[in-house]
Amino acid sequence: MNKNLEVGSYAEFRETFSSITISDYVHAVAHLTNLHGDFIYQLFRLIWPQFMQIGNFIFIQEIYSSERHEEMLSNGDTELEIQYWLNLFETTELSDDLTLKQAHEIAKVLEKTWNLKLKEEELNSRVVAKIIEYPEFDEVYVGLVPTNH
């Protein structure tokens, strides 16, 4: 089977298969394209991430880069600034096909799940997940910010 098929949007699928569910659509896309199983696994790891502490600061393991951390330190960034920038995840760049509204909805899901995980790990008194928008650039992010900000 050719796994290089272009698969349309959920709405386009519904035009052809009116009874298709979102679950059916996700399974179809996963099986009809070259979408690697590990990609799906890593995507879900971003939804329920692992947090790690470095010094007095909290980082999301799945997006943390020790090389970037060292580079920022050598450029004179503070640990607080580094915590902010290294925990920032842009949802608008996930796909060229995402609308700004969809990117915002994804960011809302991440904000909720990250905050639930922070609470579960009793880290929510130190940082919280928050949606950060840069409307002048049509960019939506979710990141960790200190609770006192």
C-alpha positions in Angstrom: 0.0 0.0 0.0 1.2 3.5 -0.9 1.8 5.3 2.5 2.5 8.7 0.9 -1.2 9.6 0.5 -2.3 13.1 1.1 -5.1 12.9 3.7 -7.5 15.7 3.9 -9.1 17.4 6.9 -11.7 15.8 9.2 -14.4 17.9 7.6 -13.3 16.5 4.2 -13.5 13.0 5.5 -17.0 13.6 6.8 -18.1 14.7 3.4 -17.2 11.3 2.1 -17.9 9.2 5.2 -20.7 10.9 7.1 -20.6 8.6 10.1 -16.8 8.8 10.7 -15.8 9.7 14.2 -12.7 11.6 15.2 -11.2 8.4 16.5 -11.8 6.8 13.0 -10.2 9.8 11.4 -7.1 9.6 13.6 -6.7 5.9 12.9 -7.1 6.4 9.2 -4.5 9.2 9.1 -2.1 7.1 11.1 -2.5 4.1 8.8 -2.8 5.9 5.4 0.3 8.1 5.8 3.9 7.7 6.7 3.1 8.9 10.2 5.5 6.9 12.4 4.1 5.3 15.5 6.9 7.0 17.6 5.6 10.4 16.5 2.2 9.6 18.0 3.9 8.4 21.2 6.0 11.5 21.5 3.0 13.7 20.8 1.2 12.2 23.8 4.3 12.6 25.9 4.0 16.4 25.3 0.4 16.2 26.5 1.4 14.6 29.8 5.0 15.6 30.2 7.7 14.8 32.7 8.9 17.7 34.8 12.4 18.0 36.1 14.1 20.3 38.5 17.5 22.0 37.9 18.5 24.1 40.8 15.4 26.0 41.9 13.8 25.9 38.4 11.3 23.5 36.8 11.7 22.3 33.2 9.6 20.1 30.9 11.9 17.2 30.1 10.3 16.7 26.6 11.3 20.1 25.4 14.4 20.8 27.5 17.8 21.2 25.9 20.9 21.2 28.1 22.9 22.6 25.1 20.5 25.5 24.8 20.5 26.0 28.6 24.3 26.3 28.6 24.2 28.6 25.5 21.7 30.9 27.2 23.8 31.0 30.5 26.9 31.9 28.5 24.9 34.7 26.8 24.1 36.2 30.2 20.4 35.0 30.5 19.2 34.5 34.1 17.9 31.1 35.3 14.4 32.6 35.4 14.6 33.8 31.8 16.0 30.4 30.8 13.1 28.6 32.6 10.7 30.7 30.6 12.2 30.3 27.2 13.1 26.6 27.5 9.6 25.7 28.6 7.8 27.5 25.7 6.0 25.3 23.2 4.5 26.9 20.1 1.3 25.3 18.9 0.9 27.5 15.8 3.9 25.8 14.2 2.6 22.3 14.5 1.2 22.4 11.0 0.7 24.9 8.2 -2.9 23.7 8.0 -3.8 24.7 11.6 -6.0 27.7 12.0 -5.1 30.2 14.8 -8.3 29.1 16.6 -7.2 25.4 16.4 -3.7 26.3 17.7 -5.3 28.1 20.6 -7.5 25.1 21.4 -4.4 22.9 21.4 -2.7 25.3 23.7 -5.7 25.2 26.1 -5.5 21.4 26.2 -1.8 21.5 27.0 -2.3 24.3 29.6 -4.9 22.1 31.4 -3.0 18.9 31.3 0.3 20.4 32.3 -1.4 22.2 35.2 -3.0 18.9 36.3 0.4 17.2 36.1 2.0 20.0 38.0 -0.6 19.7 40.7 -0.2 15.9 40.9 3.5 16.4 41.4 3.0 19.2 43.9 4.9 21.7 41.7 2.0 24.0 41.1 3.0 26.3 44.0 6.2 27.1 42.0 5.1 27.2 38.4 1.9 27.1 36.3 1.2 26.4 32.7 -0.1 29.4 30.9 -1.1 30.3 27.3 1.1 33.0 25.9 0.0 34.8 22.8 1.9 37.1 20.4 -1.1 38.4 18.3 1.2 40.6 16.3 2.8 37.5 14.9 -0.2 35.2 15.0 1.6 32.9 17.4 0.3 30.9 20.3 2.4 29.2 22.9 2.0 27.4 26.1 4.7 27.6 28.7 5.6 27.5 32.4 5.6 30.7 34.4 6.4 31.3 38.1 3.3 31.4 40.3 4.2 34.8 41.6 3.9 36.4 38.1 
